[in-house]
Amino acid sequence: MKATKQLFRLGKLLLSRGVAHEIVDNQKFHRFVLQSLRMHSTGKWGDLSSHDLEMNDFALKHKERIVSAYNLPPLTNIPGQDKIWIITEWDMSATTILFPSEY
């Protein structure tokens, strides 16, 4: 499989409390987060509506905030959570990974 080029800087990587806790305790979730982060940085915005996908393409070109969403695979077993969000700030200074309930 050919690697896809990173399209933008992620800046400082930040994790919400819930995501940080799950990464330590859940190896499958840890791998999922790393895979999602790679997809986010290469323009694969995840599980979004077509409108939101277009908004991210626009944001990339016009230096606005980029928001991706990735549905959790069933085997991650995180009660009450069904996806993660990855948000890169407009100036590419920071990228935050969080559960929507932590927004």
N, C-alpha and C positions, 0 to 999 in steps of 0.2 A: 504494500500500500504506500503510495507516494504521500509524503508529508505536505501539508498545505502551509503556505507562508503566513506568519503572523502579520496582521494588518495594522495593528496599533500597539502602543505601549500600554501595559496594564498599570504601571505606577506601583505605588505601595499596595500590597495585598492585605486586605482586612477581612476578618471572619467575625460573624456575629457570635454571640455566646453559645447559642444552640448548635450552630454548625461546628464550631470549634470543639464542643463537647462530643458531638457525634463522630467527628473525624478520629478522635482519640480512641473511642470505644468500638467503632464499627469499620472494619477494613474494607468491606464492600462499598460503603458510603464514601470512604476516603478515595478509593479508586474512581468512583462516579464523579466526585467533585473535581478531581484532577482532569478527567476526560472532558467534563463540561467546561472547565476553564480553558482548555486547549481549543475546544469548539468555539467558544465565545471569542477568543482572540483571533480566530481565523475566519470570522464572519458567518459561522453557522449558529444562528441566533436561537435555535431550540424550538420549544413548543409555544409559538406565538401565533396570533392571528396574522393574516396576510397584511393587514393594515400596519400592525406593529413591526412586522418584518421590514416593510417599506420605510417605516419611521427610523429604524436602526440603520438602514442603508443611507438614508438622508443624513442622519446624525453623524455617521462616520465621515461623510464628505464635508460636512459643515461644522465640525467640531462641537457637537452637542453630546449630552449624556447618552450612553448606550446601555440598554437593559435587555438581558436575555433571561429566558426561563427554561428550565429543564425538568421534566416530570421524573420523579424518582422511580427507578426500577423496583419491581415488587420485592426482590430479595433484600433490599436495604432495611426493611422492617423498622421504620421510624414512626411510632404512634402519633397520629394527629398531623402528619406532614405528608404532602404529596408532590412537592416540587421545591427547587431552589431557584433563587434569583441571583443573577450576577450583574452588577451595576458598575460601569466604568464612568468616572466623572468626565465632564466635557473637556477638561484640560489634560486628561490622561494621567493625573497625579495619583489617583487611587482607584482600586477596584475592590468592591465589597461583595462577599458571598454571604447570603442570608436566606432564612426561610421567610416566605411572605408574611407569616404571623409575627415576625420580628421587625417589620417595617415601621 
